[in-house]
Amino acid sequence: MDYIIKNLCLFLLFSCLTFNCKAQNMEKISVGSTIPSFELKDQNGNLFEIDSVVGKKNIVIYFYPKDDTPGCTAEACAFRDQFEVFKEADAMIIGISAQSVESHLDFAKKHNLNFTLLSDDGNKVRKLFGVPANVFGLIPGRVTYIVNKDGKVLFIFNSQNQAEKHVSEALRILNNME
């Protein structure tokens, strides 16, 4: 039994060190960066291209761990409840996670979500943005990017545990834009 525990601990330590090295080598989007071009399928199976929005609207891109988990549901419902306020700020809300198009559609229907959810199969866009994972790399991170119409990142909010604060922080930044 001790042998198994020791090997498990070594595996977790090695995995953590490997993940941290990979995370440090990732390109990371920061304030002032221009967001990269990407395209993903939305909850309806339609191809969504971010370049179709840049230049036309402010954008709130939020990466979340998983559909229908308590924190992610609270966050999504908070964005839903403030949808009209975001609309008044000429901002489009985009939620991104690795779940399938079908999972996103079920999640959107179940909670009456009125904004775009994108399926990032393989976490390609998450990696493109350099969104870190938490807890030994096992749980995808929760990070929100506020992007102006020029495609420049104005603000980044990173908090796994304060899911609903992502909404209030996004609104605070959008309301203070000139």
N, C-alpha and C positions, 0 to 999 in steps of 0.2 A: 504494500500500500504506500509506504514512504517513497518507493521508487517512482510510482505513478504521480504522486503529488509533486515530487522534485522535478520530474520531466514536464509536468503541466506548468509549473511555475517558470521553468526555463523557457518553455514555448511562449508563454504570455509575455515574459520579459523581452525575448527576441522579437516577437511580433510588435510590441510597443516601440522598441528601438527602431525597428525597420520602418514602421509607420511614421514615427517622428522624423526620420531622415527623409522619407518620401515627401512628407508635408513641407519640410523646409525647402525642398527643391522645387516645389510647385510654384508656378507663376501665380501670384496672388493679386487680385484686383484690389486696389486701394482708392482712397478718396483722391479725386483728380484723374483717375484712369478713365479711359474710354472703354465701354463694355465691348466685349468681343461679339462678332456675328455668330449666331447660332440658329438652328431650327430644330424643333421638336414637335411631336404630335400633341394636340390638346385632348381634353376629355371627350371630345366628340370624334376623335380620330382624324381631324384635319391638321395638315402641316402648318405650324405657326412659325413665321420668320420674324425674329426680333427687328430686323432692318425695316420691316413694314411699319413699325411704330416709331423708331428713332427719327427725330426731326418733326414729329407730329404731336407727341404727347410726352409728359413726364411719365416715368415708369417706376413702379415699386415692384422689385423682384424679390420674392422671399423664398428661400430654400428651407424646407421642413423635412423632418425625418420620415414620417409615414402617415398615410391616410388612416383616419378613424382611431387614432390614439388620443388619449385625453388632452394632452398639450396641443397637439396639432389641430384637433377639432376646435378647441377653445380659440386658437389663433385664427383659423379659417373663419369661424363664426364672427369673430371680432372684426375681421376685414369685411365680411359680408354686411355686418350691421353698420359699418361706416362707409359703405360703397358710395352713397350719394355725396358724402363729404370729399372723398377722393375724386369723384367725377367733377365736382366744383373746382378742384385744384388742377383740373385737366390731367389727371393721372390715371394710368392703367395699372391694375393690380394683376400680378402674375405669380402664381404659386408653383414651385418646382420640387418634385421628389421622384424617387426611382420607381414608384409603383406603376403598374400598367395603365393604359388608356381606360380599360374597363374598370379598374379599381378607382381611378379618378372620377369616372362618370358616376359610379355608385356613390362615392363620397359626396360629390356635388349634388346629386339628387337627394340623398338622405338629409343633407343639411341646407338645402336650398341655396347653394353657393352661386353667386351671380358674377363671377369673374373667371378668368382663364387659369386652368391647371394644366401644367405640361408634364409629360411623362419622360423622365430622363433615364431611360433604360441604360444601365452600365455606368451611370453617374458621369457621363462625358461633360456635360455643361457644369456640373458641380465641380469637377476637376479643373475645367477651363477657368472658373472663377477663383479656384483655390480655396473653396469652402472647407474648413477643417472638420474632421470627425471628432467626436468626444468619447470618453470612457474607453480607452485602449483602442480607439478606432472602430469600435463596434457599433456605435450609434451615429448616424449622419448628423452633422451640425445644423443648427437653426440660425440662419444669418439673413438679414434683410438689407438690400441695396436700394438707395433712393437715387434715381438717375434723372437728370434733366433732359430737356428735349434735344439737346446736342449729343446725348449719349454719354455724358460725363457723370461719374459717380460723385454725388454731393455728400453722402453720409452712409455709413455702414453700422448696423446694429447687430451685435453677436451675443446672443444669450439663449442657452438651451432651456433654462428654467423660467424665464419671464416671457412666455409665449405671447400674451396679450399686449405686453409693452412694445412689441414690434410695431403694432398698429399706432399706438399713441406717439411713438418716436417718429414714425413715417409722416404722420399728420403734422407734427411739430415742425419738421424740416420743410415740408411742402408749404405750410402756412407762412413760413419765414422767408420764402423765396421771393426775389424781387421780380 
